[in-house]
Amino acid sequence: MSNYFDKFQRTFLYDTDRMMPMPESPFVFRLNASFRNLVGSIEQYGLLEPIVVIPHPKYSGKYEIVSGVRRWMACRELNYTNISCIVADNMTRDEALIFMVDSNLCNRDYIPPTEKGKAYKLKLEVMARQGYRSDLDETCTQPVHKLKSVERIGEENDESRETVRRLIRLTELIPELQELVDDRRIALGPAVELSYLPEDMQRAVYDYYAENEVTPSYSQANHMKKRCNDGTLTPQALTDILNQPKPNQVEMFRIPADRIRPFLDPKLPKDKMLDVIVKALEYYARAMERKKRDRGAR
């Protein structure tokens, strides 16, 4: 996390009613077990780490929380009227936004995928304003940072450039589909493919889910994306794709290789085995049908 502590003033006690989260924050407050544990910890040991705030840009005497929204909410629940704060008067807003993103990414045990994507996107926008480039142009004569901004975000959060890119794509989903991703009802792969669909088609996917409780597989979502790109994705085509059985919904029948190898050509490629087995079964079925007819004729 970036080191901004040289910009901080001394710690003050401030009225909790004078504070509020930064409006740009992509992080959602959740009244869950983790928050309850935090409330219990503060009740038992007190607020061990001060809240980091900056002066509100519009309202005198008000402050925006850069780091510590959950701690602030816990103190309010405990009816604390004054809490320890570090006021970063000299921190620019862009610095405050990056600090807010980094502190949450570093200190929270779990962040839902779409929330993390929004955080990465916000940081990417701030870094662009600070001179980082998302596409390095070696012919450019202007000074640029050595790493692309997406790569830098990935390195700082132990994730690949592709993972960062895919998480940011989730911000293009409608809120209803974002919720399904965070609830782990849609995997990251198909969610990224769905993010390329226009809003009306995304809504059609969600409506199908709401009625049938079925979400698309990666292959189905990719098929929709391709049909969308060539201009042939209609509501009916989308429904037809979603009605196709998924691979994990097709019943599989496995045969040990050593049971069938003696009956097959040793040079037969593995991808041709199924065709040969099916033809043999068709021949067997016809032979059994002839045997039935012969018995009936006697």
URTA-V619345 format. One record per backbone hydrogen bond with DSSP energy under -0.5 kcal/mol. NH is the residue of the N-H (numbers start at 1). CO is the residue of the C=O. If there is no record, write none. Layout:
nh:co
NH:CO
NH:CO
//
This chain:
nh:co
4:2
7:4
8:5
9:87
12:85
14:12
14:83
16:81
18:15
19:16
20:63
22:65
25:22
32:30
36:32
37:33
38:34
39:35
40:36
41:37
42:38
43:39
44:40
45:41
46:42
48:46
51:84
52:67
53:51
53:86
54:64
56:62
60:58
62:59
63:18
64:54
65:20
66:52
66:64
67:52
72:68
73:69
74:70
75:71
76:72
77:73
78:74
79:76
80:75
83:14
85:12
86:51
87:10
87:85
88:53
88:86
89:87
90:7
91:88
96:92
97:93
98:94
99:95
100:96
101:97
102:98
103:99
104:100
105:101
106:102
107:103
108:104
116:112
117:113
118:114
119:115
120:116
121:117
122:118
123:119
124:120
125:121
126:122
127:123
128:124
129:125
130:126
131:128
132:127
138:136
140:137
149:133
152:148
153:149
154:150
155:151
156:152
157:153
158:155
159:154
164:160
165:161
166:162
167:163
168:164
169:165
170:166
170:167
171:168
172:169
173:170
177:174
178:174
179:175
180:176
181:177
182:178
183:179
184:181
185:180
186:180
191:187
192:188
193:189
194:190
195:191
196:193
197:194
201:198
202:198
203:199
204:200
205:201
206:202
207:203
208:204
209:205
210:206
211:207
212:208
213:209
221:217
222:218
223:219
224:220
225:221
226:222
227:223
228:224
229:225
230:226
231:228
232:227
233:227
234:232
238:234
239:235
240:236
241:237
242:238
243:239
244:240
244:241
249:246
250:246
250:247
259:256
260:256
260:257
261:257
263:260
264:261
268:265
272:269
273:269
273:270
274:270
276:272
277:273
278:274
279:275
280:276
281:277
282:278
283:279
284:280
285:281
286:282
287:283
288:284
289:285
290:286
291:287
292:288
293:289
294:290
295:291
296:292
297:293
298:294
298:295
//
